[in-house]
């Protein structure tokens, strides 16, 4: 499976999870989607940071 396809699926699923999590805190759809978008971006940044740290540690301890 190509990497771009995997990333697209990951982003979609991450957004849907953010909608469910954020929907528990809001009573309107507009507020839920706005909050879910913010949460999705934050989780995406955390994902990127964690993957970069994981790859860096792999290069440091295992080697190129």
Residue pairs with C-beta under 8 A, 6 or more apart in sequence:
10 47
11 40
11 44
14 40
14 43
14 44
14 47
15 36
15 37
15 40
18 36
18 37
18 39
18 40
18 43
19 32
19 33
19 36
21 36
21 39
22 32
22 35
22 36
22 39
23 32
23 36
25 35
26 32
26 35
